[in-house]
Amino acid sequence: MNTKTLYESPMKERNIEKYGEIINQCICCGKPMKNGEKLYVHMNTDWLAVNPSIDENQCKELTGAESQGCFPIGNDCAKKMIGFTFLSSN
């Protein structure tokens, strides 16, 4: 499977109101990333999660949409996106 619908927490809107729009927050739930959380999800312009085996250069060919880039995802939300997250090397 090349793409998957991104999980969106029902608490995302509340969390964004509570914490604001910040740079390092989970794309799924809006909570700030905790120290040590280094998981990411690659998204395309159709806003579908892209399988980590597909790089940005292959994204359009294999998913039908351009790469949107990578976004941080917290450990709890990553459990709902198994197989579509990857560990940052930073």
C-alpha positions in Angstrom: 0.0 0.0 0.0 1.5 3.3 -1.1 -0.7 5.7 0.8 -3.0 5.9 3.8 -5.4 8.4 5.2 -3.7 10.4 8.0 -5.2 9.8 11.5 -6.6 13.0 13.0 -7.3 13.0 16.7 -10.7 14.3 17.8 -8.7 16.4 20.3 -6.6 18.2 17.6 -8.6 21.4 17.5 -8.7 21.6 21.3 -5.0 21.0 21.6 -4.2 23.7 19.0 -6.4 26.2 20.9 -4.5 25.2 24.1 -0.9 25.2 22.8 -1.3 27.4 19.7 0.3 26.8 16.3 3.9 25.9 17.1 6.7 24.6 15.1 7.3 21.2 16.7 3.8 19.7 17.2 2.2 16.4 16.2 0.5 16.7 12.9 -2.3 14.3 14.1 -3.2 15.7 17.5 -1.7 19.2 17.8 0.2 18.4 21.0 3.8 19.7 21.4 6.4 17.0 20.6 8.0 15.5 23.7 11.8 15.4 24.0 13.0 12.2 22.3 10.0 11.9 19.9 11.6 11.8 16.5 9.0 10.1 14.3 7.8 11.6 11.1 5.2 11.0 8.4 5.7 11.9 4.7 2.6 13.5 3.2 1.6 14.1 -0.4 -0.4 17.1 -1.8 -3.6 15.0 -1.7 -2.9 15.0 2.1 -2.4 11.2 2.2 0.4 9.6 4.2 3.1 8.1 1.9 4.8 4.8 2.6 8.3 5.5 3.9 9.8 3.3 1.2 8.8 6.0 -1.3 11.1 9.0 -1.6 10.2 12.5 -2.6 11.4 11.9 -6.2 9.1 8.9 -6.7 6.1 10.4 -4.8 4.1 11.7 -7.8 4.8 8.6 -9.9 3.8 6.1 -7.2 1.0 8.0 -5.4 -0.4 10.3 -8.0 0.5 13.5 -6.1 3.6 15.6 -5.4 5.4 15.3 -2.0 4.2 17.8 0.6 7.2 17.0 2.9 7.5 15.4 6.2 5.8 16.3 9.5 6.4 15.3 13.1 4.1 12.7 14.6 3.9 11.8 18.3 4.5 8.3 19.6 0.8 7.8 20.6 -0.5 8.9 17.2 2.1 6.9 15.4 0.5 3.8 16.7 -2.5 4.6 14.5 -0.2 5.0 11.5 1.8 1.8 11.7 3.9 1.3 8.6 3.7 4.9 7.6 6.1 6.6 10.0 9.8 6.7 10.1 12.5 7.6 12.6 14.4 10.8 12.0 18.1 10.5 11.9 18.6 13.8 13.7 
